[in-house]
Amino acid sequence: MEKVRASHILVKTEEEANDLLAKLNDGADFGELAQEYSLCPSKRDGGDLRFFGRGMMVKPFEDAAFALEVGQISAPVETQFGWHLIKLTDKKEA
């Protein structure tokens, strides 16, 4: 089964997510922003969610993560938890 490793930043609003995305596009460090702003407990690891396969995350998050190339950061993704920015850090083919 294909697996991906991703980090994410979880915030309450799309506006916050877009503000953080602008900072990332200006060269800010993803892990540092995750530690400072993310609402997820993974923030202590810079947002790292480790490896996961399909069916392990909520669908919108999973679809976005699996569509990314390694090193790429998603546009804001909405789930029932809030708004995520997802950075794909590694990929293992099936």
PDB file of N, CA, C and O in Angstrom, chain B, residues numbered from 101:
ATOM      1  N   MET B 101       0.838  -1.181   0.000  1.00  0.00           N
ATOM      2  CA  MET B 101       0.000   0.000   0.000  1.00  0.00           C
ATOM      3  C   MET B 101       0.887   1.250   0.000  1.00  0.00           C
ATOM      4  O   MET B 101       1.872   1.336   0.733  1.00  0.00           O
ATOM      5  N   GLU B 102       0.512   2.200  -0.834  1.00  0.00           N
ATOM      6  CA  GLU B 102       1.226   3.478  -0.883  1.00  0.00           C
ATOM      7  C   GLU B 102       1.045   4.217   0.437  1.00  0.00           C
ATOM      8  O   GLU B 102      -0.050   4.242   0.999  1.00  0.00           O
ATOM      9  N   LYS B 103       2.125   4.817   0.928  1.00  0.00           N
ATOM     10  CA  LYS B 103       2.064   5.616   2.154  1.00  0.00           C
ATOM     11  C   LYS B 103       2.731   6.953   1.905  1.00  0.00           C
ATOM     12  O   LYS B 103       3.635   7.071   1.078  1.00  0.00           O
ATOM     13  N   VAL B 104       2.275   7.951   2.631  1.00  0.00           N
ATOM     14  CA  VAL B 104       2.909   9.265   2.572  1.00  0.00           C
ATOM     15  C   VAL B 104       3.241   9.708   3.990  1.00  0.00           C
ATOM     16  O   VAL B 104       2.619   9.278   4.962  1.00  0.00           O
ATOM     17  N   ARG B 105       4.232  10.575   4.076  1.00  0.00           N
ATOM     18  CA  ARG B 105       4.559  11.229   5.342  1.00  0.00           C
ATOM     19  C   ARG B 105       4.306  12.711   5.135  1.00  0.00           C
ATOM     20  O   ARG B 105       4.806  13.320   4.189  1.00  0.00           O
ATOM     21  N   ALA B 106       3.524  13.274   6.035  1.00  0.00           N
ATOM     22  CA  ALA B 106       3.164  14.681   5.884  1.00  0.00           C
ATOM     23  C   ALA B 106       3.241  15.381   7.234  1.00  0.00           C
ATOM     24  O   ALA B 106       3.140  14.773   8.299  1.00  0.00           O
ATOM     25  N   SER B 107       3.424  16.687   7.129  1.00  0.00           N
ATOM     26  CA  SER B 107       3.307  17.563   8.284  1.00  0.00           C
ATOM     27  C   SER B 107       2.141  18.495   7.999  1.00  0.00           C
ATOM     28  O   SER B 107       1.801  18.737   6.841  1.00  0.00           O
ATOM     29  N   HIS B 108       1.533  19.017   9.052  1.00  0.00           N
ATOM     30  CA  HIS B 108       0.431  19.948   8.805  1.00  0.00           C
ATOM     31  C   HIS B 108       0.381  21.018   9.884  1.00  0.00           C
ATOM     32  O   HIS B 108       0.942  20.882  10.972  1.00  0.00           O
ATOM     33  N   ILE B 109      -0.318  22.086   9.527  1.00  0.00           N
ATOM     34  CA  ILE B 109      -0.631  23.164  10.452  1.00  0.00           C
ATOM     35  C   ILE B 109      -2.152  23.259  10.460  1.00  0.00           C
ATOM     36  O   ILE B 109      -2.771  23.429   9.410  1.00  0.00           O
ATOM     37  N   LEU B 110      -2.750  23.150  11.630  1.00  0.00           N
ATOM     38  CA  LEU B 110      -4.203  23.215  11.783  1.00  0.00           C
ATOM     39  C   LEU B 110      -4.580  24.523  12.458  1.00  0.00           C
ATOM     40  O   LEU B 110      -4.093  24.841  13.543  1.00  0.00           O
ATOM     41  N   VAL B 111      -5.464  25.286  11.795  1.00  0.00           N
ATOM     42  CA  VAL B 111      -5.964  26.546  12.362  1.00  0.00           C
ATOM     43  C   VAL B 111      -7.491  26.578  12.232  1.00  0.00           C
ATOM     44  O   VAL B 111      -8.084  25.730  11.565  1.00  0.00           O
ATOM     45  N   LYS B 112      -8.116  27.567  12.878  1.00  0.00           N
ATOM     46  CA  LYS B 112      -9.581  27.621  12.906  1.00  0.00           C
ATOM     47  C   LYS B 112     -10.207  28.158  11.628  1.00  0.00           C
ATOM     48  O   LYS B 112     -11.286  27.714  11.237  1.00  0.00           O
ATOM     49  N   THR B 113      -9.539  29.117  10.965  1.00  0.00           N
ATOM     50  CA  THR B 113     -10.196  29.800   9.840  1.00  0.00           C
ATOM     51  C   THR B 113      -9.376  29.716   8.557  1.00  0.00           C
ATOM     52  O   THR B 113      -8.158  29.537   8.578  1.00  0.00           O
ATOM     53  N   GLU B 114     -10.082  29.849   7.452  1.00  0.00           N
ATOM     54  CA  GLU B 114      -9.421  29.883   6.148  1.00  0.00           C
ATOM     55  C   GLU B 114      -8.498  31.101   6.060  1.00  0.00           C
ATOM     56  O   GLU B 114      -7.425  31.031   5.460  1.00  0.00           O
ATOM     57  N   GLU B 115      -8.918  32.203   6.654  1.00  0.00           N
ATOM     58  CA  GLU B 115      -8.105  33.421   6.645  1.00  0.00           C
ATOM     59  C   GLU B 115      -6.752  33.176   7.323  1.00  0.00           C
ATOM     60  O   GLU B 115      -5.711  33.573   6.800  1.00  0.00           O
ATOM     61  N   GLU B 116      -6.772  32.521   8.487  1.00  0.00           N
ATOM     62  CA  GLU B 116      -5.513  32.198   9.176  1.00  0.00           C
ATOM     63  C   GLU B 116      -4.641  31.307   8.303  1.00  0.00           C
ATOM     64  O   GLU B 116      -3.433  31.522   8.198  1.00  0.00           O
ATOM     65  N   ALA B 117      -5.254  30.308   7.678  1.00  0.00           N
ATOM     66  CA  ALA B 117      -4.504  29.390   6.819  1.00  0.00           C
ATOM     67  C   ALA B 117      -3.863  30.143   5.657  1.00  0.00           C
ATOM     68  O   ALA B 117      -2.705  29.896   5.319  1.00  0.00           O
ATOM     69  N   ASN B 118      -4.609  31.054   5.049  1.00  0.00           N
ATOM     70  CA  ASN B 118      -4.056  31.834   3.932  1.00  0.00           C
ATOM     71  C   ASN B 118      -2.929  32.757   4.393  1.00  0.00           C
ATOM     72  O   ASN B 118      -1.948  32.945   3.674  1.00  0.00           O
ATOM     73  N   ASP B 119      -3.066  33.333   5.588  1.00  0.00           N
ATOM     74  CA  ASP B 119      -1.998  34.183   6.133  1.00  0.00           C
ATOM     75  C   ASP B 119      -0.711  33.369   6.331  1.00  0.00           C
ATOM     76  O   ASP B 119       0.381  33.826   5.994  1.00  0.00           O
ATOM     77  N   LEU B 120      -0.858  32.159   6.882  1.00  0.00           N
ATOM     78  CA  LEU B 120       0.315  31.303   7.093  1.00  0.00           C
ATOM     79  C   LEU B 120       0.901  30.840   5.767  1.00  0.00           C
ATOM     80  O   LEU B 120       2.121  30.749   5.630  1.00  0.00           O
ATOM     81  N   LEU B 121       0.054  30.549   4.796  1.00  0.00           N
ATOM     82  CA  LEU B 121       0.543  30.144   3.481  1.00  0.00           C
ATOM     83  C   LEU B 121       1.372  31.270   2.851  1.00  0.00           C
ATOM     84  O   LEU B 121       2.396  31.010   2.219  1.00  0.00           O
ATOM     85  N   ALA B 122       0.933  32.500   3.023  1.00  0.00           N
ATOM     86  CA  ALA B 122       1.693  33.648   2.508  1.00  0.00           C
ATOM     87  C   ALA B 122       3.064  33.712   3.182  1.00  0.00           C
ATOM     88  O   ALA B 122       4.066  33.988   2.522  1.00  0.00           O
ATOM     89  N   LYS B 123       3.112  33.458   4.496  1.00  0.00           N
ATOM     90  CA  LYS B 123       4.398  33.457   5.206  1.00  0.00           C
ATOM     91  C   LYS B 123       5.302  32.343   4.677  1.00  0.00           C
ATOM     92  O   LYS B 123       6.503  32.543   4.499  1.00  0.00           O
ATOM     93  N   LEU B 124       4.716  31.169   4.428  1.00  0.00           N
ATOM     94  CA  LEU B 124       5.498  30.053   3.886  1.00  0.00           C
ATOM     95  C   LEU B 124       6.039  30.395   2.498  1.00  0.00           C
ATOM     96  O   LEU B 124       7.186  30.084   2.174  1.00  0.00           O
ATOM     97  N   ASN B 125       5.204  31.035   1.688  1.00  0.00           N
ATOM     98  CA  ASN B 125       5.638  31.424   0.335  1.00  0.00           C
ATOM     99  C   ASN B 125       6.739  32.476   0.382  1.00  0.00           C
ATOM    100  O   ASN B 125       7.506  32.621  -0.570  1.00  0.00           O
ATOM    101  N   ASP B 126       6.816  33.209   1.491  1.00  0.00           N
ATOM    102  CA  ASP B 126       7.873  34.205   1.679  1.00  0.00           C
ATOM    103  C   ASP B 126       9.116  33.606   2.329  1.00  0.00           C
ATOM    104  O   ASP B 126      10.070  34.324   2.628  1.00  0.00           O
ATOM    105  N   GLY B 127       9.106  32.272   2.552  1.00  0.00           N
ATOM    106  CA  GLY B 127      10.298  31.606   3.055  1.00  0.00           C
ATOM    107  C   GLY B 127      10.280  31.204   4.517  1.00  0.00           C
ATOM    108  O   GLY B 127      11.292  30.735   5.037  1.00  0.00           O
ATOM    109  N   ALA B 128       9.139  31.379   5.200  1.00  0.00           N
ATOM    110  CA  ALA B 128       9.058  30.968   6.607  1.00  0.00           C
ATOM    111  C   ALA B 128       9.223  29.451   6.717  1.00  0.00           C
ATOM    112  O   ALA B 128       8.929  28.717   5.773  1.00  0.00           O
ATOM    113  N   ASP B 129       9.693  28.990   7.872  1.00  0.00           N
ATOM    114  CA  ASP B 129       9.909  27.564   8.116  1.00  0.00           C
ATOM    115  C   ASP B 129       8.595  26.899   8.537  1.00  0.00           C
ATOM    116  O   ASP B 129       7.936  27.343   9.478  1.00  0.00           O
ATOM    117  N   PHE B 130       8.225  25.829   7.828  1.00  0.00           N
ATOM    118  CA  PHE B 130       6.961  25.138   8.085  1.00  0.00           C
ATOM    119  C   PHE B 130       6.884  24.646   9.530  1.00  0.00           C
ATOM    120  O   PHE B 130       5.885  24.874  10.212  1.00  0.00           O
ATOM    121  N   GLY B 131       7.934  23.972   9.995  1.00  0.00           N
ATOM    122  CA  GLY B 131       7.942  23.418  11.344  1.00  0.00           C
ATOM    123  C   GLY B 131       7.805  24.483  12.422  1.00  0.00           C
ATOM    124  O   GLY B 131       7.114  24.282  13.421  1.00  0.00           O
ATOM    125  N   GLU B 132       8.469  25.620  12.215  1.00  0.00           N
ATOM    126  CA  GLU B 132       8.379  26.702  13.194  1.00  0.00           C
ATOM    127  C   GLU B 132       6.969  27.282  13.244  1.00  0.00           C
ATOM    128  O   GLU B 132       6.445  27.559  14.323  1.00  0.00           O
ATOM    129  N   LEU B 133       6.355  27.465  12.070  1.00  0.00           N
ATOM    130  CA  LEU B 133       4.981  27.981  12.048  1.00  0.00           C
ATOM    131  C   LEU B 133       4.022  26.973  12.683  1.00  0.00           C
ATOM    132  O   LEU B 133       3.087  27.361  13.383  1.00  0.00           O
ATOM    133  N   ALA B 134       4.252  25.689  12.439  1.00  0.00           N
ATOM    134  CA  ALA B 134       3.400  24.657  13.057  1.00  0.00           C
ATOM    135  C   ALA B 134       3.493  24.744  14.577  1.00  0.00           C
ATOM    136  O   ALA B 134       2.475  24.712  15.268  1.00  0.00           O
ATOM    137  N   GLN B 135       4.721  24.855  15.098  1.00  0.00           N
ATOM    138  CA  GLN B 135       4.901  24.927  16.546  1.00  0.00           C
ATOM    139  C   GLN B 135       4.212  26.151  17.136  1.00  0.00           C
ATOM    140  O   GLN B 135       3.670  26.096  18.240  1.00  0.00           O
ATOM    141  N   GLU B 136       4.236  27.249  16.400  1.00  0.00           N
ATOM    142  CA  GLU B 136       3.681  28.499  16.924  1.00  0.00           C
ATOM    143  C   GLU B 136       2.163  28.586  16.782  1.00  0.00           C
ATOM    144  O   GLU B 136       1.490  29.084  17.685  1.00  0.00           O
ATOM    145  N   TYR B 137       1.613  28.106  15.661  1.00  0.00           N
ATOM    146  CA  TYR B 137       0.209  28.377  15.344  1.00  0.00           C
ATOM    147  C   TYR B 137      -0.720  27.167  15.334  1.00  0.00           C
ATOM    148  O   TYR B 137      -1.925  27.342  15.512  1.00  0.00           O
ATOM    149  N   SER B 138      -0.222  25.963  15.137  1.00  0.00           N
ATOM    150  CA  SER B 138      -1.106  24.814  14.951  1.00  0.00           C
ATOM    151  C   SER B 138      -1.885  24.485  16.215  1.00  0.00           C
ATOM    152  O   SER B 138      -1.377  24.621  17.328  1.00  0.00           O
ATOM    153  N   LEU B 139      -3.129  24.048  16.027  1.00  0.00           N
ATOM    154  CA  LEU B 139      -3.991  23.630  17.125  1.00  0.00           C
ATOM    155  C   LEU B 139      -3.863  22.128  17.400  1.00  0.00           C
ATOM    156  O   LEU B 139      -4.444  21.624  18.362  1.00  0.00           O
ATOM    157  N   CYS B 140      -3.116  21.419  16.572  1.00  0.00           N
ATOM    158  CA  CYS B 140      -2.966  19.970  16.697  1.00  0.00           C
ATOM    159  C   CYS B 140      -1.812  19.623  17.644  1.00  0.00           C
ATOM    160  O   CYS B 140      -0.798  20.322  17.658  1.00  0.00           O
ATOM    161  N   PRO B 141      -1.955  18.550  18.438  1.00  0.00           N
ATOM    162  CA  PRO B 141      -0.843  18.132  19.302  1.00  0.00           C
ATOM    163  C   PRO B 141       0.451  17.834  18.531  1.00  0.00           C
ATOM    164  O   PRO B 141       1.538  17.874  19.107  1.00  0.00           O
ATOM    165  N   SER B 142       0.335  17.537  17.229  1.00  0.00           N
ATOM    166  CA  SER B 142       1.535  17.280  16.416  1.00  0.00           C
ATOM    167  C   SER B 142       2.431  18.508  16.313  1.00  0.00           C
ATOM    168  O   SER B 142       3.561  18.407  15.834  1.00  0.00           O
ATOM    169  N   LYS B 143       1.947  19.663  16.752  1.00  0.00           N
ATOM    170  CA  LYS B 143       2.743  20.891  16.639  1.00  0.00           C
ATOM    171  C   LYS B 143       4.075  20.770  17.360  1.00  0.00           C
ATOM    172  O   LYS B 143       5.058  21.388  16.952  1.00  0.00           O
ATOM    173  N   ARG B 144       4.119  19.976  18.432  1.00  0.00           N
ATOM    174  CA  ARG B 144       5.387  19.833  19.166  1.00  0.00           C
ATOM    175  C   ARG B 144       6.448  19.151  18.307  1.00  0.00           C
ATOM    176  O   ARG B 144       7.642  19.290  18.571  1.00  0.00           O
ATOM    177  N   ASP B 145       6.015  18.409  17.271  1.00  0.00           N
ATOM    178  CA  ASP B 145       6.937  17.782  16.317  1.00  0.00           C
ATOM    179  C   ASP B 145       6.995  18.560  15.010  1.00  0.00           C
ATOM    180  O   ASP B 145       7.333  18.001  13.967  1.00  0.00           O
ATOM    181  N   GLY B 146       6.668  19.841  15.061  1.00  0.00           N
ATOM    182  CA  GLY B 146       6.668  20.653  13.847  1.00  0.00           C
ATOM    183  C   GLY B 146       5.560  20.266  12.885  1.00  0.00           C
ATOM    184  O   GLY B 146       5.640  20.537  11.687  1.00  0.00           O
ATOM    185  N   GLY B 147       4.514  19.625  13.423  1.00  0.00           N
ATOM    186  CA  GLY B 147       3.375  19.231  12.597  1.00  0.00           C
ATOM    187  C   GLY B 147       3.499  17.857  11.976  1.00  0.00           C
ATOM    188  O   GLY B 147       2.607  17.433  11.241  1.00  0.00           O
ATOM    189  N   ASP B 148       4.593  17.142  12.256  1.00  0.00           N
ATOM    190  CA  ASP B 148       4.849  15.839  11.621  1.00  0.00           C
ATOM    191  C   ASP B 148       3.809  14.803  12.040  1.00  0.00           C
ATOM    192  O   ASP B 148       3.597  14.569  13.230  1.00  0.00           O
ATOM    193  N   LEU B 149       3.167  14.188  11.055  1.00  0.00           N
ATOM    194  CA  LEU B 149       2.161  13.148  11.296  1.00  0.00           C
ATOM    195  C   LEU B 149       2.697  11.749  11.014  1.00  0.00           C
ATOM    196  O   LEU B 149       1.944  10.777  11.084  1.00  0.00           O
ATOM    197  N   ARG B 150       3.985  11.631  10.698  1.00  0.00           N
ATOM    198  CA  ARG B 150       4.611  10.348  10.358  1.00  0.00           C
ATOM    199  C   ARG B 150       3.963   9.769   9.083  1.00  0.00           C
ATOM    200  O   ARG B 150       3.215  10.453   8.385  1.00  0.00           O
ATOM    201  N   PHE B 151       4.271   8.501   8.803  1.00  0.00           N
ATOM    202  CA  PHE B 151       3.711   7.865   7.610  1.00  0.00           C
ATOM    203  C   PHE B 151       2.279   7.405   7.856  1.00  0.00           C
ATOM    204  O   PHE B 151       1.951   6.927   8.942  1.00  0.00           O
ATOM    205  N   PHE B 152       1.436   7.550   6.848  1.00  0.00           N
ATOM    206  CA  PHE B 152       0.076   7.019   6.925  1.00  0.00           C
ATOM    207  C   PHE B 152      -0.365   6.564   5.538  1.00  0.00           C
ATOM    208  O   PHE B 152       0.108   7.063   4.516  1.00  0.00           O
ATOM    209  N   GLY B 153      -1.279   5.608   5.536  1.00  0.00           N
ATOM    210  CA  GLY B 153      -1.833   5.090   4.295  1.00  0.00           C
ATOM    211  C   GLY B 153      -3.236   5.615   4.075  1.00  0.00           C
ATOM    212  O   GLY B 153      -3.774   6.357   4.897  1.00  0.00           O
ATOM    213  N   ARG B 154      -3.817   5.223   2.960  1.00  0.00           N
ATOM    214  CA  ARG B 154      -5.196   5.626   2.665  1.00  0.00           C
ATOM    215  C   ARG B 154      -6.139   5.031   3.707  1.00  0.00           C
ATOM    216  O   ARG B 154      -5.953   3.902   4.163  1.00  0.00           O
ATOM    217  N   GLY B 155      -7.153   5.812   4.074  1.00  0.00           N
ATOM    218  CA  GLY B 155      -8.132   5.357   5.044  1.00  0.00           C
ATOM    219  C   GLY B 155      -7.769   5.688   6.484  1.00  0.00           C
ATOM    220  O   GLY B 155      -8.537   5.394   7.400  1.00  0.00           O
ATOM    221  N   MET B 156      -6.612   6.293   6.690  1.00  0.00           N
ATOM    222  CA  MET B 156      -6.170   6.597   8.059  1.00  0.00           C
ATOM    223  C   MET B 156      -6.455   8.045   8.465  1.00  0.00           C
ATOM    224  O   MET B 156      -6.403   8.380   9.649  1.00  0.00           O
ATOM    225  N   MET B 157      -6.753   8.895   7.496  1.00  0.00           N
ATOM    226  CA  MET B 157      -7.052  10.307   7.767  1.00  0.00           C
ATOM    227  C   MET B 157      -8.424  10.631   7.182  1.00  0.00           C
ATOM    228  O   MET B 157      -8.944   9.880   6.356  1.00  0.00           O
ATOM    229  N   VAL B 158      -9.011  11.750   7.613  1.00  0.00           N
ATOM    230  CA  VAL B 158     -10.287  12.151   7.025  1.00  0.00           C
ATOM    231  C   VAL B 158     -10.091  12.414   5.536  1.00  0.00           C
ATOM    232  O   VAL B 158      -9.021  12.844   5.106  1.00  0.00           O
ATOM    233  N   LYS B 159     -11.141  12.151   4.752  1.00  0.00           N
ATOM    234  CA  LYS B 159     -11.028  12.125   3.289  1.00  0.00           C
ATOM    235  C   LYS B 159     -10.441  13.406   2.669  1.00  0.00           C
ATOM    236  O   LYS B 159      -9.518  13.302   1.860  1.00  0.00           O
ATOM    237  N   PRO B 160     -10.934  14.605   3.010  1.00  0.00           N
ATOM    238  CA  PRO B 160     -10.361  15.796   2.356  1.00  0.00           C
ATOM    239  C   PRO B 160      -8.859  15.940   2.613  1.00  0.00           C
ATOM    240  O   PRO B 160      -8.101  16.333   1.727  1.00  0.00           O
ATOM    241  N   PHE B 161      -8.446  15.617   3.834  1.00  0.00           N
ATOM    242  CA  PHE B 161      -7.029  15.697   4.193  1.00  0.00           C
ATOM    243  C   PHE B 161      -6.234  14.660   3.410  1.00  0.00           C
ATOM    244  O   PHE B 161      -5.201  14.967   2.814  1.00  0.00           O
ATOM    245  N   GLU B 162      -6.733  13.423   3.421  1.00  0.00           N
ATOM    246  CA  GLU B 162      -6.054  12.341   2.709  1.00  0.00           C
ATOM    247  C   GLU B 162      -5.921  12.647   1.220  1.00  0.00           C
ATOM    248  O   GLU B 162      -4.844  12.487   0.645  1.00  0.00           O
ATOM    249  N   ASP B 163      -7.008  13.084   0.598  1.00  0.00           N
ATOM    250  CA  ASP B 163      -6.977  13.386  -0.836  1.00  0.00           C
ATOM    251  C   ASP B 163      -5.930  14.449  -1.155  1.00  0.00           C
ATOM    252  O   ASP B 163      -5.191  14.333  -2.133  1.00  0.00           O
ATOM    253  N   ALA B 164      -5.875  15.478  -0.327  1.00  0.00           N
ATOM    254  CA  ALA B 164      -4.900  16.553  -0.553  1.00  0.00           C
ATOM    255  C   ALA B 164      -3.476  16.046  -0.366  1.00  0.00           C
ATOM    256  O   ALA B 164      -2.598  16.338  -1.179  1.00  0.00           O
ATOM    257  N   ALA B 165      -3.244  15.289   0.704  1.00  0.00           N
ATOM    258  CA  ALA B 165      -1.888  14.803   0.997  1.00  0.00           C
ATOM    259  C   ALA B 165      -1.379  13.888  -0.117  1.00  0.00           C
ATOM    260  O   ALA B 165      -0.237  14.025  -0.557  1.00  0.00           O
ATOM    261  N   PHE B 166      -2.210  12.964  -0.571  1.00  0.00           N
ATOM    262  CA  PHE B 166      -1.773  12.018  -1.596  1.00  0.00           C
ATOM    263  C   PHE B 166      -1.606  12.672  -2.973  1.00  0.00           C
ATOM    264  O   PHE B 166      -0.952  12.106  -3.849  1.00  0.00           O
ATOM    265  N   ALA B 167      -2.190  13.851  -3.168  1.00  0.00           N
ATOM    266  CA  ALA B 167      -2.067  14.558  -4.451  1.00  0.00           C
ATOM    267  C   ALA B 167      -0.788  15.385  -4.540  1.00  0.00           C
ATOM    268  O   ALA B 167      -0.402  15.809  -5.629  1.00  0.00           O
ATOM    269  N   LEU B 168      -0.126  15.618  -3.408  1.00  0.00           N
ATOM    270  CA  LEU B 168       1.065  16.468  -3.387  1.00  0.00           C
ATOM    271  C   LEU B 168       2.311  15.721  -3.842  1.00  0.00           C
ATOM    272  O   LEU B 168       2.387  14.495  -3.765  1.00  0.00           O
ATOM    273  N   GLU B 169       3.278  16.485  -4.315  1.00  0.00           N
ATOM    274  CA  GLU B 169       4.620  15.978  -4.574  1.00  0.00           C
ATOM    275  C   GLU B 169       5.454  16.248  -3.324  1.00  0.00           C
ATOM    276  O   GLU B 169       5.149  17.165  -2.562  1.00  0.00           O
ATOM    277  N   VAL B 170       6.501  15.456  -3.111  1.00  0.00           N
ATOM    278  CA  VAL B 170       7.359  15.643  -1.938  1.00  0.00           C
ATOM    279  C   VAL B 170       7.910  17.075  -1.927  1.00  0.00           C
ATOM    280  O   VAL B 170       8.439  17.562  -2.926  1.00  0.00           O
ATOM    281  N   GLY B 171       7.773  17.729  -0.781  1.00  0.00           N
ATOM    282  CA  GLY B 171       8.237  19.103  -0.618  1.00  0.00           C
ATOM    283  C   GLY B 171       7.178  20.147  -0.897  1.00  0.00           C
ATOM    284  O   GLY B 171       7.349  21.317  -0.554  1.00  0.00           O
ATOM    285  N   GLN B 172       6.083  19.732  -1.518  1.00  0.00           N
ATOM    286  CA  GLN B 172       5.016  20.670  -1.886  1.00  0.00           C
ATOM    287  C   GLN B 172       4.095  20.927  -0.698  1.00  0.00           C
ATOM    288  O   GLN B 172       3.894  20.053   0.145  1.00  0.00           O
ATOM    289  N   ILE B 173       3.535  22.144  -0.643  1.00  0.00           N
ATOM    290  CA  ILE B 173       2.590  22.539   0.395  1.00  0.00           C
ATOM    291  C   ILE B 173       1.235  22.776  -0.253  1.00  0.00           C
ATOM    292  O   ILE B 173       1.139  23.424  -1.295  1.00  0.00           O
ATOM    293  N   SER B 174       0.187  22.247   0.371  1.00  0.00           N
ATOM    294  CA  SER B 174      -1.166  22.365  -0.172  1.00  0.00           C
ATOM    295  C   SER B 174      -1.726  23.770  -0.007  1.00  0.00           C
ATOM    296  O   SER B 174      -1.240  24.568   0.795  1.00  0.00           O
ATOM    297  N   ALA B 175      -2.752  24.045  -0.785  1.00  0.00           N
ATOM    298  CA  ALA B 175      -3.626  25.175  -0.490  1.00  0.00           C
ATOM    299  C   ALA B 175      -4.396  24.796   0.782  1.00  0.00           C
ATOM    300  O   ALA B 175      -4.398  23.625   1.160  1.00  0.00           O
ATOM    301  N   PRO B 176      -5.047  25.749   1.448  1.00  0.00           N
ATOM    302  CA  PRO B 176      -5.815  25.389   2.642  1.00  0.00           C
ATOM    303  C   PRO B 176      -6.869  24.318   2.355  1.00  0.00           C
ATOM    304  O   PRO B 176      -7.580  24.381   1.352  1.00  0.00           O
ATOM    305  N   VAL B 177      -6.954  23.332   3.257  1.00  0.00           N
ATOM    306  CA  VAL B 177      -7.879  22.209   3.132  1.00  0.00           C
ATOM    307  C   VAL B 177      -8.801  22.223   4.350  1.00  0.00           C
ATOM    308  O   VAL B 177      -8.335  22.246   5.489  1.00  0.00           O
ATOM    309  N   GLU B 178     -10.117  22.210   4.101  1.00  0.00           N
ATOM    310  CA  GLU B 178     -11.066  22.240   5.210  1.00  0.00           C
ATOM    311  C   GLU B 178     -11.509  20.829   5.592  1.00  0.00           C
ATOM    312  O   GLU B 178     -11.849  20.018   4.730  1.00  0.00           O
ATOM    313  N   THR B 179     -11.499  20.548   6.897  1.00  0.00           N
ATOM    314  CA  THR B 179     -12.066  19.320   7.443  1.00  0.00           C
ATOM    315  C   THR B 179     -12.935  19.715   8.641  1.00  0.00           C
ATOM    316  O   THR B 179     -13.050  20.896   8.968  1.00  0.00           O
ATOM    317  N   GLN B 180     -13.543  18.720   9.289  1.00  0.00           N
ATOM    318  CA  GLN B 180     -14.351  19.029  10.476  1.00  0.00           C
ATOM    319  C   GLN B 180     -13.507  19.563  11.620  1.00  0.00           C
ATOM    320  O   GLN B 180     -14.055  20.085  12.591  1.00  0.00           O
ATOM    321  N   PHE B 181     -12.173  19.445  11.533  1.00  0.00           N
ATOM    322  CA  PHE B 181     -11.286  19.916  12.594  1.00  0.00           C
ATOM    323  C   PHE B 181     -10.880  21.375  12.417  1.00  0.00           C
ATOM    324  O   PHE B 181     -10.446  22.019  13.371  1.00  0.00           O
ATOM    325  N   GLY B 182     -11.018  21.896  11.204  1.00  0.00           N
ATOM    326  CA  GLY B 182     -10.594  23.253  10.900  1.00  0.00           C
ATOM    327  C   GLY B 182      -9.947  23.302   9.528  1.00  0.00           C
ATOM    328  O   GLY B 182     -10.318  22.554   8.624  1.00  0.00           O
ATOM    329  N   TRP B 183      -8.972  24.193   9.384  1.00  0.00           N
ATOM    330  CA  TRP B 183      -8.276  24.393   8.106  1.00  0.00           C
ATOM    331  C   TRP B 183      -6.834  23.937   8.249  1.00  0.00           C
ATOM    332  O   TRP B 183      -6.152  24.286   9.213  1.00  0.00           O
ATOM    333  N   HIS B 184      -6.382  23.156   7.285  1.00  0.00           N
ATOM    334  CA  HIS B 184      -5.035  22.582   7.310  1.00  0.00           C
ATOM    335  C   HIS B 184      -4.193  23.119   6.162  1.00  0.00           C
ATOM    336  O   HIS B 184      -4.691  23.355   5.062  1.00  0.00           O
ATOM    337  N   LEU B 185      -2.913  23.307   6.440  1.00  0.00           N
ATOM    338  CA  LEU B 185      -1.892  23.414   5.404  1.00  0.00           C
ATOM    339  C   LEU B 185      -1.092  22.132   5.539  1.00  0.00           C
ATOM    340  O   LEU B 185      -0.651  21.783   6.634  1.00  0.00           O
ATOM    341  N   ILE B 186      -0.904  21.431   4.435  1.00  0.00           N
ATOM    342  CA  ILE B 186      -0.250  20.128   4.460  1.00  0.00           C
ATOM    343  C   ILE B 186       1.030  20.195   3.638  1.00  0.00           C
ATOM    344  O   ILE B 186       1.030  20.668   2.501  1.00  0.00           O
ATOM    345  N   LYS B 187       2.115  19.719   4.227  1.00  0.00           N
ATOM    346  CA  LYS B 187       3.384  19.624   3.500  1.00  0.00           C
ATOM    347  C   LYS B 187       3.759  18.147   3.401  1.00  0.00           C
ATOM    348  O   LYS B 187       3.902  17.457   4.410  1.00  0.00           O
ATOM    349  N   LEU B 188       3.916  17.680   2.164  1.00  0.00           N
ATOM    350  CA  LEU B 188       4.316  16.289   1.962  1.00  0.00           C
ATOM    351  C   LEU B 188       5.842  16.186   2.128  1.00  0.00           C
ATOM    352  O   LEU B 188       6.598  16.887   1.454  1.00  0.00           O
ATOM    353  N   THR B 189       6.273  15.311   3.026  1.00  0.00           N
ATOM    354  CA  THR B 189       7.713  15.210   3.300  1.00  0.00           C
ATOM    355  C   THR B 189       8.330  13.932   2.758  1.00  0.00           C
ATOM    356  O   THR B 189       9.546  13.868   2.581  1.00  0.00           O
ATOM    357  N   ASP B 190       7.518  12.909   2.491  1.00  0.00           N
ATOM    358  CA  ASP B 190       8.073  11.654   1.948  1.00  0.00           C
ATOM    359  C   ASP B 190       6.931  10.822   1.383  1.00  0.00           C
ATOM    360  O   ASP B 190       5.767  11.020   1.728  1.00  0.00           O
ATOM    361  N   LYS B 191       7.290   9.882   0.502  1.00  0.00           N
ATOM    362  CA  LYS B 191       6.290   9.030  -0.132  1.00  0.00           C
ATOM    363  C   LYS B 191       6.908   7.646  -0.323  1.00  0.00           C
ATOM    364  O   LYS B 191       8.050   7.525  -0.767  1.00  0.00           O
ATOM    365  N   LYS B 192       6.152   6.611   0.013  1.00  0.00           N
ATOM    366  CA  LYS B 192       6.568   5.226  -0.227  1.00  0.00           C
ATOM    367  C   LYS B 192       5.564   4.599  -1.175  1.00  0.00           C
ATOM    368  O   LYS B 192       4.370   4.548  -0.880  1.00  0.00           O
ATOM    369  N   GLU B 193       6.042   4.125  -2.305  1.00  0.00           N
ATOM    370  CA  GLU B 193       5.145   3.470  -3.255  1.00  0.00           C
ATOM    371  C   GLU B 193       4.736   2.115  -2.725  1.00  0.00           C
ATOM    372  O   GLU B 193       5.425   1.531  -1.889  1.00  0.00           O
ATOM    373  N   ALA B 194       3.619   1.619  -3.210  1.00  0.00           N
ATOM    374  CA  ALA B 194       3.092   0.311  -2.775  1.00  0.00           C
ATOM    375  C   ALA B 194       4.095  -0.784  -3.048  1.00  0.00           C
ATOM    376  O   ALA B 194       3.833  -1.949  -2.752  1.00  0.00           O
TER     377      ALA B 194
END
